[in-house]
Amino acid sequence: MKTYRIELNKVKAMSNDKGLVQAKIDALVLPQATRDDDAETTVLSMSEATARVLFMLLKAQLADVDGRKARSQR
C-alpha cells in the first residue's frame, strides 16, 4: 500500500449528494517513505484555521443530511 503526506491548505467548498460528502480542496500530496512505526499510514496535516473551517463545513453538511431524514429515522 502506498502512503502519502497530505498537507491541506484550503477547503474551498463542500457538498453532499446521496450520502457522499465531497470537498473541493487545495492540498499538497507527497509520497511518504514508510518507517516501521508508521507502516501503511497516510498523514493529513493542516493549520488550526483550516481545521476549524473543515469542522464547520462538515458540521453543516451533516446537519443538512440529518435534516433530510424522515422523522422515523431520526
C-alpha positions as CSV (number, residue, x, y, z in Angstrom):
1,M,0.0,0.0,0.0
2,K,1.3,3.5,-0.9
3,T,1.4,6.1,1.9
4,Y,1.3,9.8,1.5
5,R,1.8,13.0,3.4
6,I,-1.2,15.3,2.6
7,E,-1.0,19.0,3.6
8,L,-4.4,20.5,3.4
9,N,-4.0,24.2,2.6
10,K,-7.6,25.4,1.9
11,V,-11.1,24.0,1.9
12,K,-12.9,25.7,-0.9
13,A,-16.3,24.1,-0.8
14,M,-18.3,21.1,0.4
15,S,-21.4,19.4,-0.8
16,N,-23.3,16.2,-0.3
17,D,-25.3,14.1,-2.7
18,K,-26.9,10.7,-2.0
19,G,-24.8,10.1,1.1
20,L,-21.5,11.1,-0.4
21,V,-19.8,14.2,1.0
22,Q,-17.4,15.9,-1.4
23,A,-14.8,18.6,-0.6
24,K,-13.0,20.9,-3.0
25,I,-9.6,21.5,-1.5
26,D,-6.2,22.9,-2.2
27,A,-3.7,20.3,-0.9
28,L,-0.1,19.2,-1.3
29,V,0.2,15.4,-1.7
30,L,3.6,13.8,-1.5
31,P,4.6,10.2,-1.3
32,Q,5.9,9.2,2.1
33,A,8.6,6.7,2.8
34,T,7.2,4.2,5.4
35,R,9.0,3.5,8.6
36,D,8.4,0.5,10.8
37,D,6.3,2.6,13.3
38,D,4.3,4.3,10.6
39,A,3.7,1.3,8.4
40,E,0.8,1.9,5.9
41,T,-0.3,5.2,7.5
42,T,-1.1,8.3,5.4
43,V,-0.7,11.6,7.4
44,L,-3.1,14.5,6.9
45,S,-1.9,17.8,8.3
46,M,-3.4,21.3,8.3
47,S,-3.3,24.6,10.2
48,E,-5.7,25.2,13.1
49,A,-7.6,27.8,10.9
50,T,-8.1,25.2,8.1
51,A,-9.1,22.6,10.6
52,R,-11.8,25.0,12.0
53,V,-13.1,25.7,8.5
54,L,-13.2,21.9,7.8
55,F,-15.0,21.2,11.0
56,M,-17.6,23.9,10.4
57,L,-18.3,22.7,6.8
58,L,-18.5,19.1,7.9
59,K,-20.9,20.1,10.7
60,A,-23.1,22.0,8.2
61,Q,-23.1,19.1,5.7
62,L,-24.1,16.6,8.4
63,A,-26.9,18.8,9.7
64,D,-28.2,19.1,6.1
65,V,-28.1,15.2,5.8
66,D,-29.9,14.9,9.1
67,G,-32.5,17.5,8.1
68,R,-33.5,15.4,5.1
69,K,-34.1,12.2,7.0
70,A,-37.7,11.1,7.6
71,R,-38.8,11.6,11.2
72,S,-39.0,7.9,11.8
73,Q,-35.2,7.6,11.0
74,R,-34.1,10.3,13.5
